[in-house]
Amino acid sequence: QVQLVESGGGLVQAGGSLRVSCAASGRTFSSYAVGWFRQAPGKEREIVAAIDRSGGSTYYADSVKGRFTISRDNAKDTVYLQMNSLKPEDTAVYYCAAKWGYSTGRYYTTAPAYGYWGQGTQVTVSS
């Protein structure tokens, strides 16, 4: 089992940067694949980025590719999402989620694949 807590959200001007963090507690965090999702009011929750248990394989949604970077530091039990060149359409609650990774190289891009979720952190990008 693993518990997840997001932090680092806030208000940023368009074009600015922000890094959100997902701190994990529990057992064997290094064995979990992790995804970042976001949900804006009135919209479906969508995948933003995903990473395998080792950090060697990543996935990005087309809408954030080239602007966002997902990474993890298993020694700190933390996964990060670095967000650069932020746009107003990036405004949403950002959630991290975890799933047992089974092996290196595997990541997951759909919400139903994940069994553990954090509470979310608000990111607001003003124009």
C-alpha positions in Angstrom: 0.0 0.0 0.0 1.1 3.6 -0.6 -0.2 7.0 0.4 0.3 10.1 -1.8 0.3 13.8 -1.0 0.7 16.5 -3.7 2.2 19.9 -3.0 3.6 22.9 -4.9 0.6 24.2 -6.6 -0.2 27.9 -6.8 -0.9 30.9 -9.0 1.4 31.5 -11.9 1.5 34.0 -14.8 1.2 32.6 -18.3 4.7 31.6 -19.5 5.9 30.9 -16.0 7.0 27.7 -14.4 6.0 25.6 -11.5 7.0 22.3 -10.0 4.5 20.1 -8.2 5.6 17.2 -6.0 4.0 13.9 -5.0 5.4 12.5 -1.7 4.7 8.9 -1.0 4.7 6.9 2.2 4.1 3.2 2.8 5.9 0.2 1.4 8.2 -0.1 -1.6 7.5 3.1 -3.4 10.2 2.2 -5.9 8.0 -0.7 -7.1 5.2 1.6 -8.2 4.6 3.3 -11.5 3.2 6.8 -11.1 1.0 9.1 -13.2 0.1 12.7 -13.1 -3.5 13.6 -14.0 -5.4 16.9 -14.1 -9.0 17.9 -14.0 -10.5 21.3 -14.7 -14.0 22.2 -13.7 -16.6 20.6 -16.0 -14.0 18.5 -17.8 -12.9 14.9 -17.6 -9.8 13.9 -15.7 -7.0 13.5 -18.2 -3.5 12.0 -18.3 -0.7 14.5 -18.2 2.4 12.3 -17.8 3.5 8.9 -16.5 6.6 7.2 -15.4 7.7 3.7 -14.7 9.0 2.4 -11.4 12.6 3.1 -12.1 12.2 6.5 -13.9 13.7 5.3 -17.1 10.5 5.3 -19.2 8.1 8.2 -19.5 4.9 9.3 -21.3 3.5 12.8 -22.0 0.2 13.9 -23.3 0.5 15.8 -26.6 -0.8 18.9 -24.9 2.1 19.2 -22.6 4.9 17.5 -24.6 8.0 19.7 -24.7 6.8 21.8 -21.8 6.4 19.4 -18.9 8.9 16.9 -17.4 8.1 14.0 -15.1 10.8 12.6 -12.9 11.2 10.7 -9.7 13.7 10.3 -6.8 13.1 7.0 -5.2 15.5 7.7 -2.4 13.2 10.6 -1.4 10.0 8.6 -2.2 8.9 11.5 -4.4 7.8 12.1 -8.0 7.9 15.5 -9.6 6.2 17.3 -12.5 8.1 20.3 -13.7 5.8 22.6 -15.7 7.3 25.2 -17.9 5.8 27.7 -20.4 2.5 27.4 -18.6 -0.7 28.4 -20.4 -4.1 29.3 -19.0 -5.5 26.0 -20.3 -3.2 24.2 -17.9 -5.3 25.5 -15.0 -6.6 22.4 -13.1 -6.3 20.3 -10.0 -3.3 18.1 -10.5 -3.4 14.6 -9.0 -0.7 12.0 -8.7 -1.6 8.3 -8.8 0.3 5.1 -8.2 0.1 1.5 -9.4 2.3 -1.5 -8.7 4.7 -1.5 -11.6 5.4 -5.3 -11.9 8.6 -4.5 -13.9 10.7 -1.6 -15.2 9.7 0.0 -18.4 5.9 -0.2 -17.7 3.8 2.9 -17.3 0.0 3.5 -17.4 -2.0 6.2 -19.1 -5.6 5.7 -18.0 -7.1 6.6 -14.7 -8.7 3.2 -14.1 -5.3 1.5 -14.1 -4.3 3.3 -10.9 -5.5 2.2 -7.4 -3.9 4.9 -5.3 -4.6 8.6 -5.6 -3.5 11.8 -3.8 -5.8 14.7 -2.8 -4.7 17.0 -5.6 -3.1 20.4 -5.7 -4.5 23.4 -7.5 -2.5 25.0 -10.3 -3.9 28.3 -11.7 -2.3 30.0 -14.7 -3.4 33.6 -15.3 -3.3 35.5 -18.6 
